[in-house]
Amino acid sequence: MKALVLGGAGLVGSEATKDLSFTSSFSEIAIGEINIEKAKELASELNDSRISVIEIDVENIEKLISLIKDFDVVVNGLPFKYDEKVTEAAIAAKVNGLDVSGLQDLEKHDEEAKKSGVIYVLGVGATPGVTNLLAKYAADNLDKVYEIQISHAAYRALAPSYGLLDTTLWEYDPTVKDRCYYENGKYIYAPPFSGEKIVNFPEPIGPQKTYYIPHPELKALPKSIKGVRKIEVRGTWPPKTMQMIKALYEFGFYKDDAIKIKNSSMKRREFLYSYIREYLSQAPEAKETEIWGYSLNVEVTGIKNGRFMKFTFLTSHPPMENWGGKSAYAKNVGIPLSIGAQMLAKITSKETNLKGVLSPEQVFDPEPFFIELAKRGIKVHMKIEGEYTF
């Protein structure tokens, strides 16, 4: 089978490409990139005869469909603004695939995917992705699920790439309506920097303030874990990044009213997404941070045999100095994407009733996924607490 990794030389995509090269049985691994020189450098570094480099133009849908048709699995590691185009192209090409961000509507292309006979999995990274599977594991061991509390600490620089800078700015944009929490069948909108909660993560990250963020688990998990009463998703970046984003928010840079700059009128959010974004993409201070890494904290409560149960999951990985330095952040996202691609290839190599646009927990068995993570250094730590209730 052949895999096409879109954005396969990017910060996250390159870690998926590396893991596919190190661990997969794909007969061909194509790096689909607009930055051909960067892709060639990665291919040379890996020195794997199965790896090829292909120039892509995601904006040209017809060419993208034609390209995807030559592969068995498309692995989308591009910035989330391209997700829908890639999903549409994969479905049109009748090729199975998965992406890393999961920010699309699960239902929008589901019927098309079923008619094309393909599986397309949304959000197979750390969060969403591993978080979905942690929640699923707990739910499978409970009779009823009450609450799912998901928190993450994504430790990287503010702007290691345009795509990741855009993600950070977007998460705290007050116009984003998907920043919410789920309770008793309803979604309640939450403004930026609301729902503050101190969450414990393994060292060197440690306890951190986290806030509500717009993440796909909120829409996916109520469909796959029936009866869950409440779901909250929180996150944080390194303190320096959080200070920066909070300052932009509190000083009104996200607002739509106009200001005058050198006799020219410009909306404040336009100034943010053009000039400040461009500045941050080049500022050396936005390229560095003390700790590069990632950790998840997922708590699931419910009932098993009349007994109240609480599952707490933490993830950890080797120290950055022993695990690729700055790559320690991206490995936590790119490695799950690679594992998902390999598992998807195995699932679709046999007869399966699975079809459509699906979330990770609807496709992958959690425990084998966790075992694959552990082989690569990403460990899942589980604590189970319980008491009888009457």
C-alpha positions as CSV (number, residue, x, y, z in Angstrom):
1,M,0.0,0.0,0.0
2,K,1.1,3.6,-0.7
3,A,0.8,6.6,1.6
4,L,0.7,10.3,0.6
5,V,1.7,12.7,3.5
6,L,0.4,16.2,2.7
7,G,2.6,18.8,4.4
8,G,5.0,15.9,5.1
9,A,8.0,18.1,5.6
10,G,6.3,20.6,8.0
11,L,6.9,20.8,11.7
12,V,4.2,18.2,12.5
13,G,4.0,16.4,9.1
14,S,7.7,15.7,9.1
15,E,7.3,13.7,12.4
16,A,4.5,11.6,10.8
17,T,6.8,11.0,7.7
18,K,9.7,10.0,9.9
19,D,7.6,7.6,11.9
20,L,6.1,6.1,8.8
21,S,9.6,5.6,7.4
22,F,10.8,4.0,10.7
23,T,7.9,1.8,11.5
24,S,5.5,1.3,8.6
25,S,5.2,-1.4,5.9
26,F,4.0,1.0,3.2
27,S,5.6,0.3,-0.1
28,E,5.8,4.0,-1.0
29,I,5.7,7.1,1.3
30,A,5.3,10.3,-0.8
31,I,6.0,13.7,0.8
32,G,3.5,16.1,-0.7
33,E,4.8,19.6,-0.3
34,I,4.8,23.1,-1.7
35,N,8.3,23.5,-0.2
36,I,10.2,21.1,-2.4
37,E,13.6,21.9,-1.1
38,K,12.6,21.2,2.4
39,A,10.9,17.9,1.4
40,K,14.1,16.8,-0.5
41,E,16.2,17.6,2.6
42,L,13.9,15.4,4.7
43,A,14.0,12.6,2.1
44,S,17.8,12.8,2.0
45,E,18.0,12.7,5.8
46,L,15.8,9.6,6.0
47,N,17.6,7.8,3.2
48,D,14.6,5.5,2.6
49,S,14.1,4.2,-1.0
50,R,10.4,4.1,-0.4
51,I,10.2,7.9,0.0
52,S,9.4,10.2,-2.9
53,V,8.8,13.9,-3.1
54,I,5.8,15.4,-5.0
55,E,5.0,19.1,-5.4
56,I,1.4,19.9,-4.4
57,D,-1.0,22.8,-4.9
58,V,-3.9,22.2,-2.5
59,E,-5.8,25.1,-4.1
60,N,-6.1,23.2,-7.4
61,I,-8.7,20.6,-6.4
62,E,-8.7,18.8,-9.7
63,K,-4.9,18.2,-9.6
64,L,-5.2,17.2,-6.0
65,I,-7.8,14.6,-6.7
66,S,-5.8,13.2,-9.6
67,L,-2.7,13.0,-7.3
68,I,-4.5,11.3,-4.5
69,K,-6.0,8.7,-6.8
70,D,-2.5,7.1,-7.0
71,F,-2.4,6.3,-3.3
72,D,-4.2,4.1,-0.8
73,V,-4.1,6.4,2.2
74,V,-3.8,10.2,2.3
75,V,-2.3,11.6,5.5
76,N,-3.2,15.3,5.9
77,G,-0.6,17.2,8.0
78,L,-1.4,20.6,6.5
79,P,-2.7,23.7,8.5
80,F,-6.4,23.4,9.3
81,K,-7.5,26.0,6.7
82,Y,-6.9,23.3,4.0
83,D,-8.7,20.5,5.8
84,E,-12.0,20.7,4.0
85,K,-10.4,20.8,0.5
86,V,-8.3,17.7,1.3
87,T,-11.3,15.8,2.7
88,E,-13.4,16.7,-0.4
89,A,-10.5,15.6,-2.7
90,A,-9.9,12.3,-0.9
91,I,-13.6,11.4,-1.1
92,A,-13.8,12.4,-4.8
93,A,-10.7,10.2,-5.4
94,K,-12.2,7.4,-3.4
95,V,-9.2,7.1,-1.2
96,N,-9.2,6.6,2.6
97,G,-7.5,9.2,4.7
98,L,-7.1,11.1,8.0
99,D,-6.2,14.5,9.2
100,V,-4.6,16.0,12.3
101,S,-6.8,18.9,13.3
102,G,-10.4,17.5,13.1
103,L,-12.0,20.9,12.9
104,Q,-14.5,20.0,10.1
105,D,-18.1,19.2,10.6
106,L,-18.4,15.4,11.0
107,E,-21.7,15.3,9.1
108,K,-21.0,17.6,6.2
109,H,-19.2,15.1,4.0
110,D,-20.3,11.9,5.7
111,E,-22.9,10.7,3.2
112,E,-20.5,11.5,0.3
113,A,-17.8,9.4,1.9
114,K,-20.2,6.5,2.5
115,K,-21.2,6.6,-1.2
116,S,-17.6,6.7,-2.2
117,G,-16.9,3.7,0.1
118,V,-14.1,5.4,2.0
119,I,-13.2,6.1,5.7
120,Y,-11.9,9.6,6.5
121,V,-10.9,10.1,10.1
122,L,-10.9,13.6,11.5
123,G,-8.4,14.7,14.2
124,V,-5.8,12.0,14.8
125,G,-3.1,13.9,16.7
126,A,-2.6,14.4,20.5
127,T,-5.8,16.5,21.0
128,P,-8.0,15.7,19.2
129,G,-6.9,12.1,18.7
130,V,-5.3,10.5,21.7
131,T,-7.8,12.3,24.0
132,N,-10.7,10.8,22.1
133,L,-9.3,7.3,22.6
134,L,-8.6,7.9,26.3
135,A,-12.2,9.0,26.8
136,K,-13.4,5.9,24.8
137,Y,-11.3,3.5,26.9
138,A,-12.8,4.8,30.1
139,A,-16.4,4.8,28.6
140,D,-15.9,1.2,27.5
141,N,-15.2,0.3,31.1
142,L,-18.2,2.1,32.6
143,D,-21.9,1.4,32.5
144,K,-22.8,5.2,32.5
145,V,-20.5,8.2,31.7
146,Y,-21.2,11.4,33.6
147,E,-18.4,13.8,32.7
148,I,-15.3,14.0,30.5
149,Q,-12.7,16.6,31.3
150,I,-10.0,17.0,28.7
151,S,-7.0,19.3,29.3
152,H,-3.7,19.7,27.4
153,A,-0.5,21.6,27.7
154,A,1.0,22.2,24.3
155,Y,4.5,23.5,24.9
156,R,6.1,25.1,21.8
157,A,7.1,28.5,20.6
158,L,4.3,30.9,19.6
159,A,5.2,31.0,15.9
160,P,7.4,28.0,14.8
161,S,5.4,28.2,11.5
162,Y,2.5,30.3,10.0
163,G,0.1,27.5,10.5
164,L,0.8,27.0,14.2
165,L,0.8,30.7,14.8
166,D,-2.6,30.9,13.2
167,T,-3.8,28.0,15.5
168,T,-2.8,30.0,18.6
169,L,-4.4,33.2,17.4
170,W,-7.6,31.4,16.4
171,E,-8.1,29.6,19.7
172,Y,-8.6,32.8,21.6
173,D,-10.5,34.7,18.9
174,P,-13.8,35.8,20.5
175,T,-15.6,35.3,17.1
176,V,-15.0,31.6,17.2
177,K,-18.4,30.1,18.2
178,D,-17.0,26.6,18.7
179,R,-15.4,27.7,22.0
180,C,-18.0,26.1,24.3
181,Y,-18.7,23.3,26.7
182,Y,-21.3,20.5,26.4
183,E,-23.9,20.0,29.1
184,N,-27.1,18.0,29.1
185,G,-27.4,17.9,25.4
186,K,-26.6,21.6,24.8
187,Y,-23.6,23.6,23.8
188,I,-22.9,26.7,26.0
189,Y,-20.6,29.3,24.4
190,A,-17.6,30.3,26.4
191,P,-15.6,33.6,25.9
192,P,-11.8,33.5,25.6
193,F,-9.9,32.9,28.8
194,S,-13.0,31.6,30.6
195,G,-13.4,28.4,32.6
196,E,-10.0,28.8,34.3
197,K,-8.8,25.6,36.0
198,I,-5.4,24.6,37.4
199,V,-4.5,21.2,35.9
200,N,-1.6,19.0,37.0
201,F,0.7,17.8,34.2
202,P,3.9,15.8,34.6
203,E,7.1,17.7,35.1
204,P,8.7,19.7,33.6
205,I,5.4,21.3,32.7
206,G,3.8,20.9,36.1
207,P,0.5,22.6,37.3
208,Q,-0.8,25.1,34.8
209,K,-3.8,27.4,34.4
210,T,-6.0,26.1,31.5
211,Y,-9.0,27.7,29.7
212,Y,-11.9,26.6,27.5
213,I,-10.8,26.1,23.9
214,P,-12.7,25.3,20.7
215,H,-11.8,21.6,20.1
216,P,-13.4,18.8,18.0
217,E,-13.8,16.4,21.0
218,L,-16.8,18.5,22.1
219,K,-18.7,17.6,18.9
220,A,-17.4,14.1,18.4
221,L,-17.7,12.5,21.8
222,P,-21.4,13.1,22.5
223,K,-22.1,11.1,19.3
224,S,-19.9,8.1,20.1
225,I,-20.3,8.1,23.9
226,K,-24.1,8.0,24.5
227,G,-25.5,9.6,27.6
228,V,-22.5,11.6,28.6
229,R,-23.8,14.6,30.6
230,K,-20.9,17.0,30.4
231,I,-17.7,17.5,28.3
232,E,-15.2,20.3,28.8
233,V,-12.0,20.8,26.9
234,R,-9.3,23.2,28.2
235,G,-5.8,24.0,27.0
236,T,-2.8,26.1,27.6
237,W,0.5,27.2,25.9
238,P,3.7,28.2,27.6
239,P,3.2,31.1,30.1
240,K,5.0,33.6,27.8
241,T,2.7,32.7,24.9
242,M,-0.4,32.9,27.1
243,Q,0.6,36.4,28.3
244,M,1.0,37.5,24.8
245,I,-2.4,36.2,23.5
246,K,-4.2,37.5,26.6
247,A,-2.7,40.9,26.1
248,L,-3.9,41.0,22.5
249,Y,-7.3,40.0,23.7
250,E,-7.6,42.4,26.6
251,F,-6.3,45.4,24.6
252,G,-8.9,44.9,22.0
253,F,-6.9,43.7,19.0
254,Y,-9.6,41.1,18.1
255,K,-12.3,43.8,17.8
256,D,-13.8,45.0,14.5
257,D,-13.9,48.7,15.1
258,A,-11.5,50.9,13.1
259,I,-8.5,52.9,14.3
260,K,-6.3,55.4,12.4
261,I,-2.7,54.6,11.6
262,K,-0.8,57.2,9.8
263,N,-4.0,58.7,8.3
264,S,-5.2,55.3,7.2
265,S,-8.2,53.6,8.7
266,M,-8.0,49.9,9.6
267,K,-10.0,47.5,11.7
268,R,-8.2,46.4,14.8
269,R,-8.6,42.7,14.0
270,E,-7.3,43.4,10.5
271,F,-4.2,45.0,12.0
272,L,-3.8,41.9,14.2
273,Y,-4.1,39.3,11.4
274,S,-1.9,41.2,9.0
275,Y,0.7,43.3,10.7
276,I,1.0,41.7,14.1
277,R,0.8,38.2,12.6
278,E,3.5,39.1,10.1
279,Y,5.7,40.5,12.9
280,L,5.2,37.5,15.1
281,S,6.0,35.1,12.2
282,Q,9.5,36.8,12.0
283,A,10.3,37.8,15.5
284,P,13.1,35.6,17.0
285,E,11.3,35.8,20.4
286,A,8.3,34.0,18.9
287,K,10.5,31.2,17.7
288,E,11.9,30.2,21.1
289,T,10.6,28.7,24.3
290,E,12.3,27.0,27.3
291,I,10.3,23.7,27.1
292,W,9.2,21.9,24.0
293,G,6.8,19.1,24.8
294,Y,3.2,18.0,25.3
295,S,1.0,16.5,28.0
296,L,-2.6,15.4,28.2
297,N,-4.8,15.2,31.3
298,V,-8.1,13.4,30.8
299,E,-10.6,12.7,33.6
300,V,-13.7,10.5,33.0
301,T,-16.3,9.9,35.7
302,G,-19.3,7.5,35.7
303,I,-20.9,4.4,37.2
304,K,-19.8,0.7,37.0
305,N,-21.9,-1.9,38.8
306,G,-23.4,0.7,41.0
307,R,-20.1,2.1,41.9
308,F,-18.9,5.6,41.2
309,M,-15.7,5.5,39.2
310,K,-13.1,8.1,38.1
311,F,-10.5,7.4,35.4
312,T,-7.6,9.8,35.3
313,F,-5.1,9.6,32.4
314,L,-1.8,11.5,32.0
315,T,0.6,11.3,29.1
316,S,4.3,11.7,29.3
317,H,7.3,11.5,27.0
318,P,11.1,11.5,27.3
319,P,12.8,14.9,28.2
320,M,13.3,17.1,25.2
321,E,17.1,16.8,25.4
322,N,16.8,13.1,24.9
323,W,14.0,13.2,22.4
324,G,14.9,15.5,19.5
325,G,14.9,18.8,21.3
326,K,12.3,21.1,19.7
327,S,10.8,18.0,18.0
328,A,9.5,16.9,21.3
329,Y,6.3,18.9,20.8
330,A,5.7,17.8,17.2
331,K,6.4,14.1,17.9
332,N,3.3,14.1,20.2
333,V,1.2,15.2,17.2
334,G,2.9,13.6,14.2
335,I,3.4,10.1,15.8
336,P,-0.3,9.5,16.5
337,L,-1.0,10.6,12.9
338,S,1.4,8.0,11.6
339,I,0.0,5.3,13.9
340,G,-3.5,6.2,12.7
341,A,-2.4,6.0,9.1
342,Q,-0.9,2.5,9.6
343,M,-4.0,1.2,11.5
344,L,-6.3,2.7,8.9
345,A,-4.3,0.8,6.2
346,K,-4.8,-2.5,8.1
347,I,-8.5,-1.9,8.6
348,T,-9.2,-1.1,5.0
349,S,-7.0,-3.9,3.7
350,K,-9.9,-6.3,4.8
351,E,-13.6,-6.2,4.4
352,T,-15.1,-3.6,6.8
353,N,-18.5,-2.1,7.4
354,L,-16.9,1.2,8.5
355,K,-17.5,3.9,6.0
356,G,-17.9,7.7,6.2
357,V,-16.3,10.7,7.9
358,L,-15.6,9.5,11.4
359,S,-13.8,10.5,14.6
360,P,-10.8,8.5,16.0
361,E,-12.7,6.6,18.7
362,Q,-15.2,5.3,16.1
363,V,-12.4,3.7,14.1
364,F,-9.4,2.8,16.3
365,D,-9.2,0.4,19.2
366,P,-7.7,2.4,22.1
367,E,-5.5,-0.2,23.8
368,P,-3.4,-1.2,20.7
369,F,-3.1,2.5,19.9
370,F,-1.7,3.2,23.4
371,I,0.8,0.3,23.0
372,E,2.1,1.8,19.7
373,L,2.5,5.1,21.4
374,A,4.5,3.5,24.3
375,K,6.8,1.8,21.8
376,R,7.8,5.3,20.6
377,G,8.2,6.9,24.1
378,I,4.7,8.4,24.6
379,K,3.3,6.8,27.7
380,V,-0.2,6.7,29.0
381,H,-0.5,6.7,32.8
382,M,-3.9,5.6,34.2
383,K,-5.4,5.9,37.7
384,I,-8.7,4.4,38.7
385,E,-10.6,5.6,41.8
386,G,-14.0,4.3,43.0
387,E,-16.6,4.3,45.7
388,Y,-20.0,2.7,46.2
389,T,-23.0,5.0,46.0
390,F,-26.6,4.3,47.2
